[in-house]
Amino acid sequence: MQKRGSLAKTALAANVLVWGGAAVFLFALAGENTYAAFHGQWYNIVGWALICAVASAITIIGIREVRRLHSRLPG
């Protein structure tokens, strides 16, 4: 029984790292392109907004996955 809990905790930690890392990467990418987006053409702003929207969606999905995995932890 101990191995199942240990495996679940490992899966939870890996899930946090994957979703969190992807979200941080995309938010950093959006932050790097903020100046260019607001001082360029209209499609630069649209691209920046899409990057922010995808980063927000990944963050929300990651939080939901972490909660789902956390509810499956034994004990």
N, C-alpha and C positions, 0 to 999 in steps of 0.2 A: 504494500500500500504506500510505502514511503516513496517508491520510485515514481508513482503516478503524480504525487504532489510535486516532486522535484522536477519532473518533466513539464508539468503545467506551469510552474514558476519560470522555468527556462523559456518556454514558449511565450509567456507574457513579457518577459524581459526582451526577447528578440523582437516581438511585435512592437513594443514601445520604441525600440531603436530604429526599426525600419520605417515606421510611419512618422516618427518624430524627425528622423534624419531627412526624409523626403520633404516634409513640410518646411523645415529650417532651410534646406537648400533652395526651395522655390521662393520663400520669403526673402532670402538673401539675394537671389537673382532679381527679384522685383525691386528690392531696395537699391541695388546697383544701377538699375535702369530707370530709376525715378526721374532723375534730372533730364535725361534724354527724352523720356516719354512726355514730360510737360513742356519741353522746349522744342518739340519737333512737330511732325504732321499729326493729323487726327488718328491715323492708323497706329501710330506709336502708343497713343493713350489706350486704344482698344487692346493692343497686345499686352500692355502692362496690366490692364484690368483683367484680362484673361489669365495671366500668370497669378495674380492675386486671388482670383476666384478658384483656380485649381488648387492653390496652396491652402486656401480656407477649406475647400472640400476634402482635401487629404487630411487636414487636421481633424475635421469632424468625423470622418470615417475612422481615423485612427483612435479617437476617443471612444467611439462606439465599439470598436473591436477590443480595445483594452477592457472596457466594462464587461463585454460579453465573456472574454476569457477570465476575467477576475471572478465573475459569478460562478464559473465552473471549477474554481480552485476548491479542493477538498478542505473541510474544516474551517 
